[in-house]
């Protein structure tokens, strides 16, 4: 099981960390453009986004995928 988790880029990363880092990187407007969900569009906050994402698996998956795409090192790129 440890080996499986070592390959999981989301292992040990909280949903709050994911949302905060994405907002810092993109801002709410661009985040809403990239992921079309109302919690990023209408009066957005980390707290309201976390509440929605914890109850909505499809939206959480999209947010996690954007986080991985944005912050995971890609093969072939220089660090």
C-alpha positions in Angstrom: 0.0 0.0 0.0 2.9 2.4 0.7 4.2 2.0 -2.8 0.7 2.8 -4.2 0.5 6.0 -2.1 4.1 7.1 -3.1 2.8 7.3 -6.7 -0.3 9.3 -5.7 0.5 13.0 -6.2 -2.5 13.9 -3.9 -1.2 11.8 -1.0 -0.9 14.0 2.1 -2.4 17.1 0.4 -5.5 18.4 2.1 -8.4 19.7 0.0 -8.0 23.1 1.7 -4.3 23.2 0.6 -5.4 22.4 -3.0 -8.0 25.2 -3.0 -5.8 27.8 -1.4 -2.8 27.1 -3.8 -5.1 27.2 -6.8 -6.6 30.5 -5.8 -3.1 31.9 -5.1 -1.9 30.7 -8.5 -5.0 31.5 -10.7 -7.3 33.8 -8.7 -11.0 33.2 -8.4 -11.9 34.5 -11.8 -9.5 32.3 -13.7 -10.3 29.3 -11.5 -14.0 29.8 -12.4 -13.0 30.0 -16.1 -11.1 26.7 -15.8 -13.6 24.9 -13.7 -17.2 25.9 -14.3 -18.7 25.6 -10.8 -20.7 28.3 -9.0 -18.7 28.2 -5.7 -15.8 29.8 -7.7 -18.1 32.3 -9.5 -20.6 33.7 -7.0 -19.2 35.3 -3.8 -16.3 32.7 -3.7 -14.5 31.8 -0.5 -12.3 29.0 0.6 -14.8 27.9 3.2 -17.8 27.8 0.8 -15.7 26.0 -1.8 -14.6 23.3 0.6 -18.2 22.7 1.8 -19.3 22.2 -1.8 -16.3 20.2 -3.0 -16.6 17.8 0.0 -20.2 17.0 -1.0 -19.6 16.9 -4.8 -17.2 14.2 -6.0 -17.2 15.2 -9.7 -16.2 18.8 -8.8 -13.6 17.7 -6.4 -12.1 15.4 -9.0 -11.8 18.3 -11.5 -10.2 20.5 -8.8 -7.7 17.8 -7.9 -6.9 17.2 -11.6 -6.2 20.9 -12.1 -4.0 20.9 -9.0 -2.0 18.0 -10.3 -1.7 19.5 -13.8 -0.6 22.8 -12.3 1.8 21.8 -9.6 3.1 18.3 -10.3 6.5 18.2 -12.0 6.2 17.0 -15.6 8.6 14.6 -17.1 11.0 16.3 -19.4 10.8 19.7 -17.8 13.8 21.2 -15.9 13.2 21.9 -12.2 
